[in-house]
Amino acid sequence: LINEVHRYHGSVVNFSGDAVTCWFNADNGGRAAGCALALQQVMTQFEALPTPAGGSIQLAIKVAVTAGPARRFLVGSPDIQSIDILAGAILDRVAAADEQLRQGEVIVGAEVLAAFGDQAQTGGWRADASGEKFAVLTGLSVPVPPAPWPEVPDPGPDVARGWILPPVAGRLERGEGEFLAELRPAVPLFLKFGGIEYDQDDEAGAKLDRYVRWVQTVLARYDGYLLQMTMGDKGSYLYASFGAPVAHEDDAARAVAAALELADLPSEIDYISDVRIGISQGQMRTGAYGGPTRRTYGVLGNEVNTAARLMGRAERGQILVTEEITRATHGYDYQDLGQVRLKGRPQAQTLFAVRGRRVGQVGTRLEPHTQTPLVGRGSEQAVLGERLQDLLAGRGGSVVIEGEAGIGKSRLVADLMEQAQALGIPALLGAGDAVEQATAYFAWRPVFSELFGLDGAADAELA
């Protein structure tokens, strides 16, 4: 599909899950419509794809084409990722046209149809809720000739780096090659916002850039990444992911903490309004997709749709989450909103609204005792045992335990605590994390709480 877009001198501006937004510069809709028919022709080769289970699946697309003025912006921090944005009322018209489509069809605005005169073959008209009409384009008596792009030279890593998420760029620079598609736990966050008039405001680009850079900075503090943006005068939204491409044990908590910051707008971007957020969690398909000349890193799956549905149901300033998020996080207050049936989900979901941080949370606590056997860590246990003997002999020191998320660092620390207690060495445990990095002495609070018998004390008492 991307090859066909490029063959007609178009470009893919952005990916939105299983949809793409394409741009045909200086076009009255003719090249774009010709490309749309070519895209449907390409899809005939995917009418029946065999599956390993012996069945088959059918892939199909629908294509909407409108023409008119639009705004195109370059936004985002080059240190994190620069993002190409297409915005304006024309995208609302594309969305309105898309709602009138069925799979396998091409639908065009009246202005696009006028570019072909009597050469257009149509299958009738359809109208949206406002009464605007769109034509179903079935063919052209004179095909639109392709206009391929010339060969584009390799820009080199210095140019490309600013357009790629840092963890993805790092992997490529290390020579680790392509991302293999994989299923892994991840947390999608969808945020809807308004307040920018893309077509009327000459400062729209600067305002959007300021907002996107702030969002990227907030997400970066929690190792979350902005993956997609979709713009429209009737509302814009962004999609961020936690857990992919970088995973942590507390990705759900990181997402909720970031959401609370994203809902609390600073004064310098108070022109942003109507923020609504949805968060979900589950197994996702992660990895690169696209073609050799245009691709992206994506995190896709049913939970993406769930997070988007939650965003759509949220009220202004509200953060909605699934029950899985509440079970995976601690230190937050949630309001049970009861069960709701979301589009695309077979069963009703229990939804929760995030109220905020829980009062009296003195710090992260790790349970030092566990019944889970520790397997395959004999050498590490021996090193820790030697350090404890040094301590008994009056020799101090420090030990660093590091590794990938889920590798068992917390379990090894728990074993260290058990060894210390067996030797009669007083042991106190505190923990800090990215979610609480702005809280003074957060990692020390459990230590002080245990030393001075402050369990259950409120934050004001601790201060």
Phi, psi and omega in degrees: 000317179296321177301321179293319178300314179292329180293334178259021176064036174252174178219147175276114180281312179205158176257141174226079182067243180264024176229156175227147174254124184245155185229130176240104187288145177052044183236135176275009181107349183293309179296320180297318180292319176299320176296319180301317178294322178295324178297318179294326177293320178300324185292346180297335180283353180248022183291334179213104179254124180289147177249158179301336181279358178098355178266201177210155176233156180243130175257141179211155178230165170228143188231127177246137182230126171228163181227152179151184180288148178212165175250138178234125186237152168251116185230167175100161181277125177300336178290339178251296175188130171276143186230131177272123186238131170251127187219164176126176183296335180300329178289328174295324179291322176298316179296320178296320178294320181299326180293343179267001188269153167242159181303139178087000184256161169238127179235140185227154175287163181300326180293329177286317179299323181296336180291341182259345182061227182275008178279345184278138173250123187239160178242032178106178183242152174225149183236145177272187185297332180276354181097355179291137185258146176229144182259139174277114183268120182255342180177176178226135179291331175238107183299149176282125181288142176296158177220074188299153173291149173291166179301127180262123180292154177296120183288342182089162186294328183295321179284317185290330188302322183291349181256000186239140178304138184308315180296325179290315178299319180299319179295317180295320180292333177279000178075024181276359171076204187289151171284123174283140176296134181212156173263128180208156177293138178207164182236107177274139177236123176250135181228124175259141179212159176222191175109355179242126176266097189294324184275329187263333188265118179293342179265009185302316181298315180294321179295316180295319179299316180298318181292314182297319179298320178296316178300314179301321180294317178298312181299320183298328180296337182246014182057039171257158186224134177283118184258321187215151172224137177232126189249152175188149179294337180269009180138138178239157177215157177232155181235122178240154182233142172239135182100346176207129008278355179243128185255148174220160178293335187246039184298325178296316179295321177299319181295317180294317179297317177296321180298319179298322176291318182294334179277348181253086188287134175287164186297330184288347175234037182289357175284344175285138184220171171056047179283129178223136189228141174230139182226137176224181181205142177167185178288133184227156173270120181240151178141181181276148171211159185127199181247180182294338181257351178200118181210172181213165171264128184230154173233108191235154177155178182299327182291335174297314178298321180297314179299321178295320178295320178297317176303318180294332180271342184294147173275170181304127179078004186263147175243116179254139181224163176274170179296328179300323179294318181295325180288333184268359183234154177225153178089012179232148176262134180235146174256121179287118181260007180081185184271138180223140176269119180262144179301132179090353179251132186290334183236158178294146181249142172273122183256151179225144174256135179283122178270329181145189178290148179281131180292138177088008178286110187271350180154171178283134178245131173256132180285115185287338183252140178207150178269355181290125179296144177264116187244136173076020181235029183300316182293320179294319178298322180295318179298316180295322178297321177297320180294325178293322177295321175302318181296317178298330180274003178090010179256116180277183179163187179218155180228135176252126175247119182223156180171175181292160178301136176082005184278347175111026180296315182296323179294323179293321176296319178299321178293322176300317178299319181294319177298317181297316181294324178295332179269000181078020179269122177302135183225128177237145187234126173230158181214141175238158178211171183296331182297326185250023185295340180271355181270120184300133175055031186301316183293337182272346185298316177297326179295309179296323180299319180285321181298318188251013176063047184256016180303131179087357180289144178283164181303320182296322179292320180296322179296000000 
